[in-house]
């Protein structure tokens, strides 16, 4: 347990480069493994989640070397994985689990897989159902949870699948299986979701057809190795963006942040709340990126609906904190997906922020946040992140503007996506970055 820092009167200052994007780092490893040749990944995220993907691929015979934030993958195509000698450890990573269920759906050997206690409570039926329809074979618990097995399988069929809920992970799992399936595999989403898999497939020389919300692929095993530069993770940057906005006298610059339009919902929603966020040095090579500059300023409450959620789903906890400091109410609806993240993020966000003096009402699909409520506690309060990295970082940012002592349990959960978060946050307080 640690005691978190409140902001000093001078605010937060400096220029910071947050770690590489987690979603893109996962996919760079996977595509490097199934491409032909040597793939180099720059600004690779060395977080617990991504390292579990690396560990699984190594257990399947893929040669991967890593030095700091540089990774090199020796790819030999889709048909050159080898049977693992031990169960595949997914750790806390839902991305690893879901995407690898698709990528490994056509291998001639069984693969046991397991995760930690938190991941083992996250249902896999939404990804197992379409993959099973393609001919994949899985052995999961009765309720479709880990631990389980990906069973040996020699054949996959292309399908047309309408996603019941927009999900980049489920879409990606189906597309990765589709690269090995007979015929055409088509995924139709109800709303736009992040398109990192589609972009990376094209970068590695693959082919797909995109028609609005419909994406189609056919079998292909001729992907070629690439150099991939991973932009800074906008989900990690979001915590500093909000910290600067709600902490008086602050100004922060964040370098080379990914601003993929299927992923930048946090920027669009904050702008709707009245925030001014300056983008400069824009890059459109590979994944779009830009430098961001943001200062402390006032926000106003807004309404956030299901159409907004896919582009901001991982940033909703920190956005909820921002809304507590805005003038007026913020209503979040259509966010049922939060119930099946690392925690039930709707329930945990409401409970946690209310303990700090916020006024938030829980709804089945979201929450109603009554803004303009100063955060304070009359006596030291001990909060748990419930093993959820994004909740832990939200609490650390909330402590900056809380009048009173805030202590955090399981701060080590931040290592899932941002191992040095507290160090970087402390440096912005001292203006050292």
Residue pairs with C-beta under 8 A, 6 or more apart in sequence:
1 382
1 407
1 408
1 409
1 411
2 407
2 408
2 411
2 422
3 405
3 406
3 407
4 395
4 396
4 399
4 406
4 407
4 408
5 399
5 400
5 425
5 426
5 429
6 399
6 400
6 401
6 402
6 403
6 406
7 247
7 248
7 250
7 400
7 401
7 429
8 429
9 248
9 249
10 249
10 431
11 244
11 247
11 248
11 249
11 250
11 251
11 296
12 240
12 243
12 244
12 247
12 250
12 251
12 252
12 400
12 428
12 429
13 250
13 251
13 252
13 428
13 431
14 252
14 253
14 427
14 428
14 431
14 432
14 433
15 252
15 253
15 254
15 255
15 433
16 240
16 252
16 253
16 254
16 255
16 424
16 427
16 428
16 433
17 232
17 254
17 255
17 256
18 232
18 233
18 236
18 237
18 240
18 254
18 257
18 418
18 424
19 43
19 45
19 46
19 47
19 69
19 232
19 233
19 236
19 417
19 418
19 419
19 420
20 43
20 44
20 45
20 69
20 230
20 231
20 232
20 233
21 45
21 196
21 230
21 231
21 232
21 233
21 234
21 235
21 258
21 287
22 45
22 47
22 49
22 50
22 95
22 233
22 235
22 236
22 417
23 95
23 168
23 194
23 196
23 233
23 263
24 196
24 200
24 228
24 230
24 231
24 258
24 287
25 41
25 44
25 45
25 47
25 50
25 230
26 49
26 50
26 53
26 93
26 95
26 96
26 99
27 99
27 172
27 196
27 197
27 200
28 39
28 41
28 44
28 71
28 200
28 228
28 230
29 41
29 50
29 53
29 54
29 57
29 64
29 71
29 73
30 53
30 57
30 99
30 100
30 103
30 176
31 39
31 200
31 201
31 203
31 204
31 223
31 226
32 39
32 41
32 64
32 71
32 73
32 75
32 225
32 226
32 228
33 57
33 60
33 62
33 64
33 73
33 75
34 75
34 77
34 78
34 103
34 179
34 221
34 223
35 75
35 77
35 204
35 205
35 223
35 224
35 225
35 226
36 75
36 76
36 77
36 222
36 223
36 224
36 225
37 75
37 224
37 225
38 72
38 73
38 74
38 75
38 225
39 72
39 73
39 75
39 225
39 226
39 227
39 228
40 70
40 71
40 72
40 227
40 228
41 70
41 71
41 72
41 73
41 228
41 230
42 69
42 70
42 227
42 228
42 229
42 230
43 69
43 229
43 230
43 231
43 232
44 50
44 66
44 69
44 70
44 71
44 230
45 69
45 230
45 233
45 417
46 66
46 68
46 69
46 419
47 415
47 416
47 417
47 418
47 419
48 91
48 92
48 93
48 415
48 416
48 419
49 91
49 92
49 93
49 95
49 96
49 416
49 417
50 93
51 91
52 89
52 90
52 91
52 92
52 93
52 96
53 93
53 95
53 96
53 100
54 64
54 66
54 71
55 89
56 88
56 89
56 90
56 96
56 100
57 64
57 73
58 64
59 84
59 85
59 86
59 88
60 81
60 82
60 84
60 88
60 104
60 111
61 80
61 81
61 82
62 73
62 74
62 75
62 76
62 81
63 73
63 74
64 71
64 72
64 73
64 74
65 71
65 72
66 72
73 225
75 223
75 225
77 221
77 223
78 106
78 179
78 180
78 221
79 221
81 104
81 107
83 109
83 110
83 111
84 111
84 112
87 111
87 112
87 113
87 114
87 147
88 100
88 111
88 112
88 113
88 114
89 113
89 114
89 115
90 96
90 97
90 100
90 113
90 114
90 115
90 119
90 146
91 115
91 116
91 119
92 115
92 116
92 118
92 119
92 342
92 387
92 416
93 115
93 119
93 416
94 119
94 122
94 169
94 341
94 342
95 169
97 113
97 115
97 119
97 122
97 124
97 146
98 124
98 127
98 169
98 170
98 172
98 173
99 169
99 172
99 173
99 176
100 113
100 150
101 124
101 127
101 128
101 131
101 136
101 138
101 150
101 173
102 127
102 131
102 136
102 172
102 173
102 174
102 175
102 176
102 177
103 173
103 176
103 177
104 111
104 150
105 131
105 134
105 135
105 136
105 150
105 153
105 156
105 176
105 177
105 180
106 136
106 153
106 154
106 155
106 156
106 177
106 180
106 181
107 150
107 152
107 153
108 152
108 153
108 154
109 152
110 149
110 150
110 151
110 152
111 149
111 150
112 147
112 148
112 149
113 146
113 147
113 148
113 149
113 150
114 120
114 146
114 147
114 148
115 122
115 146
115 147
116 387
117 387
118 342
118 343
118 387
118 388
119 146
119 342
120 145
120 146
120 147
121 145
122 145
122 340
122 341
122 342
123 143
123 144
123 145
123 340
124 138
124 140
124 144
124 145
124 146
124 148
125 144
126 164
126 165
126 167
126 170
127 169
127 170
127 173
127 174
128 136
128 138
128 140
128 144
130 159
130 161
130 170
130 173
130 174
131 138
131 173
131 174
131 177
132 138
133 159
133 161
134 156
134 157
134 158
134 159
134 174
134 177
134 178
134 181
134 185
135 153
135 155
135 156
135 157
135 181
136 150
136 153
136 156
136 177
137 150
137 151
137 152
137 153
138 148
138 149
138 150
138 151
139 148
139 149
139 151
140 146
140 148
140 149
141 147
141 148
155 182
156 177
156 178
156 180
156 181
156 182
157 181
157 182
157 183
158 178
158 181
158 182
158 183
158 184
158 185
158 186
158 218
159 174
159 181
159 185
159 186
160 185
160 186
160 188
161 174
161 185
161 186
161 187
161 188
162 188
162 190
163 170
163 171
163 187
163 188
163 189
163 190
164 190
165 190
165 336
165 337
166 189
166 190
166 191
166 192
166 193
166 309
166 310
167 189
167 193
167 310
167 337
168 193
168 194
168 195
168 196
168 197
168 262
168 310
171 187
171 189
171 193
171 197
171 215
172 196
172 197
174 185
174 187
175 185
175 187
175 197
175 198
175 201
175 208
175 215
175 217
176 197
177 185
178 184
178 185
178 217
178 218
178 219
179 201
179 206
179 217
179 219
179 220
179 221
180 219
180 221
181 219
182 219
183 218
184 216
184 217
184 218
185 216
185 217
185 218
186 214
186 215
186 216
187 214
187 215
187 216
188 213
188 214
189 213
189 214
189 215
190 213
191 213
191 306
191 307
191 309
191 310
192 213
192 262
192 310
192 311
193 262
193 310
193 311
194 260
194 262
194 263
194 310
194 311
195 260
195 262
196 260
196 263
196 287
198 208
198 210
198 215
199 260
199 286
199 287
200 228
201 207
201 208
201 217
201 223
202 208
203 226
203 228
203 286
204 223
204 224
204 225
204 226
205 222
205 223
205 224
206 217
206 220
206 223
207 217
207 218
207 220
208 215
208 216
208 217
209 215
209 216
209 217
210 216
228 286
229 286
230 287
231 256
231 257
231 258
231 287
231 288
231 289
232 254
232 255
232 256
232 257
232 258
232 289
233 257
233 258
233 417
233 418
234 257
234 258
234 259
234 260
234 263
234 264
234 266
234 267
234 315
235 266
235 314
235 315
235 390
235 417
236 417
236 418
236 421
237 254
237 257
237 292
238 266
238 315
238 318
238 319
239 318
239 393
239 394
239 396
239 397
239 421
239 425
240 252
240 254
240 424
240 425
240 428
241 252
241 254
241 266
241 267
241 270
241 277
241 292
241 294
242 270
242 318
242 319
242 321
242 322
242 397
243 250
243 252
243 397
243 400
243 425
243 428
244 250
244 251
244 252
244 294
244 295
244 296
245 270
245 275
245 294
245 295
245 296
245 297
245 299
245 322
246 296
246 299
246 321
246 322
246 325
246 397
246 400
246 401
247 296
247 400
247 401
248 296
249 296
250 295
250 296
251 293
251 294
251 295
251 296
252 293
252 294
252 295
252 428
253 291
253 292
253 293
254 291
254 292
254 293
254 294
255 291
256 281
256 283
256 289
256 290
256 291
257 289
257 290
257 291
257 292
258 287
258 288
258 289
259 267
259 279
259 282
259 288
259 289
259 290
260 287
260 288
261 288
261 311
262 310
262 311
263 311
264 311
265 308
265 309
265 310
265 311
265 312
265 315
266 312
266 315
266 318
266 319
267 277
267 292
268 308
268 311
269 302
269 304
269 308
269 312
269 319
270 277
270 299
270 319
270 322
271 277
272 302
273 299
273 300
273 301
273 302
273 322
273 323
273 326
273 330
274 297
274 298
274 299
274 300
275 294
275 297
275 299
276 294
276 295
276 297
277 292
277 293
277 294
278 292
278 293
278 294
279 290
279 291
279 292
280 290
280 291
280 293
281 290
281 291
282 288
282 289
282 290
283 289
283 290
298 326
298 327
299 322
299 323
299 325
299 326
299 327
299 371
300 326
300 327
300 328
300 371
301 323
301 326
301 327
301 328
301 329
301 330
301 331
301 369
301 371
302 330
303 330
303 331
303 333
304 312
304 319
304 330
304 331
304 332
304 333
304 335
304 366
305 333
305 334
306 333
306 334
306 335
307 334
308 334
309 316
309 334
309 335
309 337
312 319
313 335
313 337
313 338
314 390
316 332
316 335
316 338
316 345
316 349
317 345
317 349
317 390
317 391
317 394
318 390
318 393
318 394
318 397
320 330
320 332
320 349
320 353
320 360
320 367
320 369
320 394
321 353
321 394
321 397
321 398
323 330
323 332
323 369
323 371
324 353
324 358
324 359
324 360
324 369
324 371
324 373
324 375
325 371
325 372
325 373
325 375
325 401
326 371
326 372
327 371
327 372
328 371
328 372
329 368
329 369
329 370
329 371
330 368
330 369
330 371
331 366
331 367
331 368
331 369
332 363
332 366
332 367
332 368
332 369
333 363
333 365
333 366
334 365
334 366
335 346
335 365
335 366
336 364
336 365
338 344
338 345
338 346
338 349
338 366
339 345
339 346
339 347
341 388
341 390
342 386
342 387
342 388
342 389
342 390
342 391
342 416
343 386
343 387
343 388
343 391
345 388
345 390
345 391
346 362
346 363
346 365
346 366
346 367
347 362
348 386
348 388
348 391
349 360
349 367
349 391
349 394
350 360
350 361
350 362
350 367
352 383
352 391
352 394
352 395
352 398
353 360
353 375
353 398
354 360
355 377
355 381
355 383
356 375
356 376
356 377
356 381
356 383
356 398
356 402
356 406
357 373
357 374
357 375
357 376
357 377
357 402
358 369
358 370
358 373
358 375
359 369
359 370
359 373
360 367
360 368
360 369
360 370
361 367
361 368
361 370
374 403
375 398
375 401
375 402
375 403
376 402
376 403
376 404
377 402
377 403
377 404
377 405
377 406
378 404
379 404
379 405
380 404
380 405
380 406
380 407
381 404
381 405
381 406
381 407
382 407
382 408
382 409
383 395
383 406
383 407
383 408
383 409
384 408
384 409
384 410
385 391
385 392
385 395
385 408
385 409
385 410
385 411
385 413
386 410
387 410
387 413
388 413
389 413
389 414
389 415
389 416
389 417
389 418
390 417
391 413
392 408
392 410
392 411
392 413
392 414
393 414
393 418
393 421
395 406
395 408
396 408
396 411
396 421
396 422
396 425
397 425
398 406
399 406
399 408
411 422
414 421
414 422
418 424
424 433
427 433
